[in-house]
């Protein structure tokens, strides 16, 4: 391999170490290729800046994770999934690009003629829709919480805002949602209190005793409609990887480069010099004029990255005060529908999982099950290094499909589990999945589910427990439990997501994946059994398979998203301000509003504006 090839081989994801890396000077080093890092890196390159984007993981996307656990049944989002707010930049972006989407539910308890169903509430054996007494008590209580919080603030002419100050600079008062409920005697029943906790606070990753009334009352300006892509969030990552490929002469992307050290030196007046040095865990070195840090809050709090000089007190204080909430997402798959046909989302007062929402029915598609990957015939570079299919990286001239194959590898099971039930899981027309490389010119293996922190539980994994449950209930026999429950190539499967955050998710980390699935099945049986002619244990009888992803266990995430805790005040605002005009921060935890994919994207855009202003001034 000649020297030019060596340089090219590190363009996408091969490490460049020591002096080799120091020979190349970038305008900006972006640390973290989640959505905020992708947005920022592409935008900077579009404006003519030379950018190096470093990602610790083996894929880009961060907490957007679309997996192909059931080949032929479509991608499933185990991370970011929902488009929150009809007026958000992401929603507008989807409309501009023609990405098909549909309504899921309205987050302000408003009944709409939506495609995906209505809200339901469950407590103490009572299951009702969003026009019943339980719903009305929660809706009324939440309106009173917002009114009570506003009454604590300065006069109307001195409007407070979520950044922690008012128009005159007066500090905005905050209190927990639980304290306001108690002080104002807003809600008296335990059921109403628990439902409010599951409806609002659990969704946002914090328990009701620590949930900020300020952030919940003033923390959203994008509208209440919640939507979902008809396919998956992969469409957003495809968009930015395609853009990165187009900008590849200015934008270098490197995977498996975990940053451990960042040195920034403020340049003297009138000097233009390299001020920043970044070192990764394999001792690769990168230098640039400025550095943008986009890693999640949970990673910053460890800390894994050493900063020199140390971060200023305002940043360190913000790190201590801000909380990274845990999040556990469960995807359950059934051969028949267990829940009412018009269900959209279900809030639960007294259950292990506090929320369930319905995924669209899925039907096997042979075309989407195709696993082979081939570069375009004109792709000029076919570089492989190392053993066991290790990939040395693509060149700047490599084709777009090959770039996508490297940066967004398919995430799926490496092989079929043993056992007759798992063999039935895959229709005969479906090709077997192998851990070895497919037809990719660069010999890239698929990422296994376990490699991205996703656990899969098949029916046979919990079959003894299912049999015992059905036998003890007297409603079914073990033999009926062993019957085929897996959707075949000619039928639909019905899916639902379970969600838990914060303390509940922490408790679940102590359980094995199978135990968590059984808890969810028990909840669904309790809520939907013996209703409308259904069997006593409909979920247990028709369960086909499940996936779980606990984001608190993810090595490069360490949590779900920033939690809106009490009296955080200006913490996130501190992160939005640069350090010595050479160190910048982006990510959902740096945004003034509650965490979502589009607020992470907006933080990347804000950081780009700051960086461009700084670079133009030097």
Buried (B, 14 or more C-beta within 10 A) or exposed (E): EEEEEBBBBBBBBBBBEEEBBBEBEBBBBBBBBBBBBBBBBBBBBBBEBBBBBBBBBBBBBBBBBBBBBBBBBBBBBBBBBBBBBBEBBBBEBBEEEEBEBEBBBBBEBEEBEBEBBBBBBBBEEEBBBBEEEBBEBBBBBBEBBBEBBBEBBBEEEEBBBBBBBBEEEEEBBBBBBBBBBEEBEBBEEEBBBBBBBBBBBBBBBBBBEBBBBBBBBBBBEBBBBBBBBEBBBBBBBBBBBBBBBBBBEBBBBBBBBBBBBBBBBEBEEEEEEEBBBBBBBEEBBBBBBBBBBBBBBBBBBEEBBEBEEEBBEBBBBBBEBBBBBBBBBBBBBBBBBBBBEEBBBBBBBBBBBBBBBBBBEBBBEEEEBEBEBBBEEEBEBBBBEEEEBBBBBBBBEBBBBBBBBBBBBBBBBBEBBEBEBBEBBBBEEBBEBEEEBBEBBBBBBBBBBEBBBBBBBBBBBBBEBBBEBBEEBEBBEEEEBBEEBBBBBEEBBBBBBBBBBBBBBBEBEEBEBBBBBBBBBBBBBBBBBEEEEBBBBBBBBBBBBBBBBBBBBBEBBBBBBBBBBBBBBBBBBBBBBBBBBBBBBBBBBBBBBBBBBBBBBBBBBBBBEBBBEBBEEB
